[in-house]
Amino acid sequence: MKILARRAYYVIYDESLEDALRYASQNDWNAIVPDLGVPRFSPHRYTNTMRRRLRRLSTDLSVAWGFHAPSPDTNLFTYHPTISQAVIGVLRGCIDFAKDLSPEATTMVVHAGSHTTFKKAREKEDAFTVQHEGLLKETLSKHLTDLIDYAVPDVTVAIENHEWTPLIRGVIQELIPQGLGLCLDIPKLYNADGSLKKDDLDLFEANADAISVLHVHDWLPSLGAHQVVGEGKIDFFRDLGVLGKLKKDPLCVFEVRPREAAQESLKNFTAMLARPGT
């Protein structure tokens, strides 16, 4: 298994997807991952003709695709029927877009989102979540199952470790056998004090075969995440034995923007991997 066999940068500030494909082919990337939450990359803006042209260009340039769903707008805990249908409609449109652009199997990363909480005065535990746990699990599971079923076999839906809770981890564990993939975001495995989120790491280690996407970026207390690799506080190999358990090459996505900063990060990360003992 080679971590950088499939390497992509996160497309955010590029002028167009065509521009991103050409930049990737000229700068040692063999894939790109546009975030479909960026307005100019929204699938509804692309005609069938435009999609076919991008598909041909990616083939000609030997640049593969990965995709990130517009996560802030697509909360998978939404249980109001009208909103729920709209969210799934948007995500199905993203999956269609991925199928149209990618001539080979690809991935789409999603976030679970978050649910409403109402703590009672003088209590630490959220009684509201406990009371509605069944509905919350059912809602998240239903939405993820819909996406998994709609996406196969061309697209793997991979859920990112973004603000996971025991409830979210439980649903994920149930759906991995049904084809749910995992997206391991390395910096998001750490708390603000530098300690590991042990429960999240345990889930990844127990289900390493399901990891299809790896997110790489650094973190600084003063600036937050998505910093140039090597300039922050993340020790990418401390306590991350899960990387050695991967049996297939993940899509390694450098979530550092703009693309010039991703280029620096690729160089620095490659140097890290070349160090003795890593």
C-alpha positions as CSV (number, residue, x, y, z in Angstrom):
1,M,0.0,0.0,0.0
2,K,1.4,3.4,-1.0
3,I,-0.2,6.4,0.7
4,L,0.7,8.7,-2.2
5,A,-0.1,6.4,-5.1
6,R,-3.4,8.3,-5.6
7,R,-2.8,12.0,-4.8
8,A,-5.2,14.9,-5.3
9,Y,-5.6,18.5,-4.3
10,Y,-8.7,20.1,-3.0
11,V,-10.2,22.3,-5.7
12,I,-11.6,25.5,-4.2
13,Y,-10.1,28.7,-5.7
14,D,-9.5,27.4,-9.2
15,E,-11.1,29.4,-12.0
16,S,-12.7,26.3,-13.5
17,L,-12.6,22.5,-13.4
18,E,-10.8,22.5,-16.7
19,D,-8.2,24.7,-15.3
20,A,-7.9,22.4,-12.3
21,L,-7.4,19.3,-14.5
22,R,-4.7,21.0,-16.5
23,Y,-2.9,22.3,-13.4
24,A,-3.0,18.8,-11.8
25,S,-1.5,17.2,-14.9
26,Q,1.4,19.6,-15.0
27,N,2.2,19.4,-11.2
28,D,2.5,15.8,-10.2
29,W,-1.1,15.3,-9.2
30,N,-3.0,12.3,-10.6
31,A,-6.5,13.4,-9.3
32,I,-8.5,16.4,-8.2
33,V,-11.3,16.8,-5.7
34,P,-13.6,19.7,-6.2
35,D,-15.9,20.7,-3.4
36,L,-19.3,20.9,-4.9
37,G,-20.3,23.6,-2.3
38,V,-18.2,26.1,-4.3
39,P,-20.9,28.0,-6.4
40,R,-19.1,27.7,-9.7
41,F,-18.6,24.0,-9.2
42,S,-22.3,23.3,-8.4
43,P,-23.6,20.4,-10.6
44,H,-26.7,22.4,-11.7
45,R,-24.4,24.7,-13.6
46,Y,-23.0,22.0,-15.9
47,T,-24.9,20.9,-19.0
48,N,-24.5,17.4,-20.5
49,T,-22.1,18.8,-23.1
50,M,-19.9,20.4,-20.5
51,R,-19.8,17.2,-18.5
52,R,-18.8,15.1,-21.5
53,R,-16.0,17.6,-22.3
54,L,-14.6,17.4,-18.7
55,R,-14.8,13.6,-18.8
56,R,-12.9,13.5,-22.0
57,L,-10.3,15.9,-20.8
58,S,-9.7,14.0,-17.6
59,T,-9.1,10.9,-19.6
60,D,-6.8,12.6,-22.0
61,L,-4.7,14.1,-19.2
62,S,-4.9,10.9,-17.0
63,V,-6.2,12.9,-14.1
64,A,-8.8,11.1,-11.9
65,W,-11.7,12.5,-9.9
66,G,-12.8,12.5,-6.3
67,F,-15.7,14.7,-5.0
68,H,-16.7,16.4,-1.7
69,A,-20.3,17.0,-1.1
70,P,-21.6,20.5,-0.2
71,S,-21.7,19.6,3.4
72,P,-22.9,22.8,5.2
73,D,-26.0,22.7,3.0
74,T,-26.8,19.0,3.4
75,N,-27.4,18.0,7.0
76,L,-28.2,14.3,7.1
77,F,-30.0,14.6,10.4
78,T,-32.8,16.7,8.8
79,Y,-36.0,14.9,9.4
80,H,-38.6,17.4,8.1
81,P,-39.9,15.6,5.0
82,T,-39.7,18.5,2.6
83,I,-36.2,19.5,3.6
84,S,-35.1,15.9,3.8
85,Q,-36.2,15.3,0.2
86,A,-34.4,18.4,-0.9
87,V,-31.1,17.4,0.8
88,I,-31.2,13.9,-0.8
89,G,-32.1,15.4,-4.1
90,V,-29.0,17.7,-4.0
91,L,-26.7,14.8,-3.0
92,R,-28.2,12.5,-5.6
93,G,-27.4,15.3,-8.1
94,C,-23.8,15.4,-6.9
95,I,-23.6,11.6,-7.3
96,D,-24.9,11.9,-10.9
97,F,-22.3,14.6,-11.5
98,A,-19.6,12.3,-10.2
99,K,-20.8,9.5,-12.5
100,D,-20.9,11.8,-15.5
101,L,-17.4,13.2,-15.0
102,S,-15.5,10.2,-13.9
103,P,-14.8,7.3,-16.4
104,E,-13.8,5.1,-13.5
105,A,-15.1,4.3,-10.0
106,T,-14.8,7.3,-7.7
107,T,-15.6,8.7,-4.3
108,M,-17.8,11.3,-2.7
109,V,-17.1,12.5,0.8
110,V,-20.0,13.5,3.0
111,H,-20.4,14.9,6.5
112,A,-23.1,13.6,8.8
113,G,-24.1,17.0,9.9
114,S,-25.5,17.8,13.4
115,H,-28.8,17.5,15.2
116,T,-30.5,19.9,17.6
117,T,-29.6,19.6,21.3
118,F,-31.5,21.0,24.2
119,K,-29.8,20.5,27.5
120,K,-31.7,20.9,30.8
121,A,-30.5,23.4,33.4
122,R,-28.0,21.9,35.9
123,E,-27.4,18.8,33.7
124,K,-24.4,17.9,31.6
125,E,-26.1,15.1,29.6
126,D,-28.4,16.2,26.8
127,A,-31.8,14.7,27.8
128,F,-33.2,15.8,24.4
129,T,-30.8,13.7,22.4
130,V,-31.4,10.7,24.7
131,Q,-35.2,11.1,24.3
132,H,-35.0,11.2,20.5
133,E,-32.0,8.9,20.0
134,G,-34.1,6.4,18.0
135,L,-35.4,9.0,15.6
136,L,-32.0,10.6,15.1
137,K,-30.3,7.2,14.3
138,E,-33.1,6.3,12.0
139,T,-32.9,9.6,10.1
140,L,-29.1,9.4,9.6
141,S,-29.2,5.8,8.7
142,K,-32.0,6.3,6.2
143,H,-30.2,9.1,4.4
144,L,-26.9,7.4,4.2
145,T,-28.5,4.1,3.0
146,D,-30.3,6.0,0.3
147,L,-27.1,7.6,-0.9
148,I,-25.1,4.3,-0.8
149,D,-27.8,2.5,-2.8
150,Y,-28.0,5.3,-5.3
151,A,-24.2,5.5,-5.7
152,V,-23.2,1.9,-6.2
153,P,-21.3,0.6,-8.1
154,D,-19.7,3.7,-9.6
155,V,-19.3,5.9,-6.5
156,T,-18.3,5.1,-3.0
157,V,-20.0,7.4,-0.4
158,A,-17.3,8.0,2.3
159,I,-18.2,9.7,5.6
160,E,-15.6,12.0,7.1
161,N,-14.7,12.2,10.8
162,H,-16.2,15.6,11.2
163,E,-17.6,16.1,14.7
164,W,-18.5,12.5,15.3
165,T,-20.5,11.5,18.3
166,P,-21.3,8.1,19.8
167,L,-24.6,8.2,17.9
168,I,-22.9,8.8,14.6
169,R,-20.2,6.2,15.2
170,G,-22.9,3.7,16.0
171,V,-24.7,4.3,12.7
172,I,-21.5,4.2,10.7
173,Q,-20.5,0.8,12.3
174,E,-23.9,-0.6,11.1
175,L,-23.6,0.7,7.6
176,I,-20.0,-0.2,6.8
177,P,-21.0,-3.8,5.8
178,Q,-23.6,-2.2,3.4
179,G,-20.9,-0.3,1.5
180,L,-20.3,2.9,3.5
181,G,-16.8,4.1,3.0
182,L,-14.7,6.1,5.5
183,C,-12.8,9.3,5.0
184,L,-9.9,9.7,7.5
185,D,-9.1,13.4,8.1
186,I,-5.9,13.2,10.0
187,P,-6.0,16.6,11.9
188,K,-9.6,16.0,12.9
189,L,-8.5,13.0,14.9
190,Y,-7.1,15.5,17.4
191,N,-8.7,17.6,20.0
192,A,-7.7,21.3,20.5
193,D,-5.3,20.3,23.3
194,G,-3.4,17.8,21.0
195,S,-4.9,14.7,22.4
196,L,-6.3,12.0,20.2
197,K,-10.0,11.3,19.8
198,K,-9.6,7.7,20.8
199,D,-13.1,6.5,20.0
200,D,-12.8,7.9,16.4
201,L,-9.4,6.3,15.9
202,D,-10.7,3.0,17.3
203,L,-13.4,3.0,14.6
204,F,-10.9,3.6,11.8
205,E,-8.5,0.9,13.1
206,A,-11.3,-1.6,13.4
207,N,-12.5,-0.9,9.8
208,A,-9.3,0.0,8.0
209,D,-10.5,-1.8,4.9
210,A,-13.3,0.7,4.5
211,I,-11.0,3.7,4.4
212,S,-11.1,5.0,0.8
213,V,-10.1,8.7,1.3
214,L,-7.4,10.3,3.4
215,H,-7.4,14.1,4.1
216,V,-4.0,15.7,4.8
217,H,-3.5,19.2,6.1
218,D,-1.9,20.8,9.2
219,W,-3.2,22.7,12.2
220,L,-2.0,25.8,14.1
221,P,-3.6,27.2,17.3
222,S,-3.7,30.7,15.9
223,L,-5.0,29.9,12.4
224,G,-6.9,26.6,12.7
225,A,-6.8,23.7,10.3
226,H,-6.1,23.5,6.6
227,Q,-2.5,24.8,7.0
228,V,0.5,23.9,4.9
229,V,1.8,20.4,6.0
230,G,4.9,20.8,8.1
231,E,4.1,24.3,9.3
232,G,1.7,23.2,12.1
233,K,1.4,21.1,15.1
234,I,0.2,17.8,13.7
235,D,2.5,14.8,14.0
236,F,1.2,12.8,11.1
237,F,2.7,9.5,12.3
238,R,2.3,9.6,16.1
239,D,-0.2,7.0,17.2
240,L,-1.5,6.6,13.6
241,G,-0.7,3.0,13.1
242,V,-4.0,2.8,11.2
243,L,-2.1,4.0,8.1
244,G,0.0,0.9,8.1
245,K,-3.2,-1.3,8.2
246,L,-4.6,0.0,4.9
247,K,-4.8,-2.7,2.4
248,K,-5.8,-0.5,-0.6
249,D,-4.5,2.8,-1.8
250,P,-6.7,5.6,-0.5
251,L,-7.3,8.8,-2.4
252,C,-4.9,11.0,-0.6
253,V,-6.4,14.5,-0.7
254,F,-4.4,17.6,0.4
255,E,-7.0,19.9,1.8
256,V,-4.8,23.0,1.7
257,R,-5.7,26.0,-0.3
258,P,-4.9,27.6,-2.6
259,R,-3.4,24.9,-4.8
260,E,0.1,26.4,-4.6
261,A,-0.1,25.7,-0.8
262,A,-1.3,22.2,-1.5
263,Q,1.8,21.8,-3.8
264,E,4.1,22.8,-0.9
265,S,2.2,20.4,1.3
266,L,2.7,17.5,-1.1
267,K,6.5,18.2,-1.2
268,N,6.7,18.4,2.6
269,F,4.6,15.3,3.1
270,T,6.6,13.3,0.6
271,A,9.8,14.3,2.5
272,M,8.2,13.1,5.7
273,L,7.4,9.7,4.2
274,A,11.0,9.3,3.0
275,R,12.4,9.7,6.5
276,P,13.9,6.5,8.0
277,G,11.5,4.6,10.2
278,T,8.3,6.0,8.7
